[in-house]
Amino acid sequence: MTLLYLSPPKFLADFIDHYFIYEIDEKTVETEFPDGMRILPSTYGRMGLFFSEPTIKRVQGQVIGANPQIGISGFYTEPRNYTSKHAVSMLIVGFTPLGLQQLIRVVP
């Protein structure tokens, strides 16, 4: 299992809060995360890029569906569990509120 939590370079610090990279092999997924990974609500938006098969998203035990290979998330009203039966590799970019606003700017 590889976990890396990295800070952005100073010139991106107003826009990006952190980078999180993880690689979890299939055996570790089975033994350490049999019920999935529990993700708590956050005020930070995150963009996730899977380098493996996506996980399955569950809310209150019900399957919502498979995650896309890339997506933006983080604004939940309740915890979510993400389950997998295979190895998982992912890069997560945690945006600051300003950074997320710049990324998904809504134009009227």
Secondary structure, 3 states (H helix, E strand, C coil): CEEEEECCCHHHCCCEEEEEEEEECHHHHHHHCCCCEEECCCCCEEEEEECCCCCEEEECCEEEEECCCEEEECCCCCCEEEECCCCEEEEEEEECHHHHHHHCCCCC
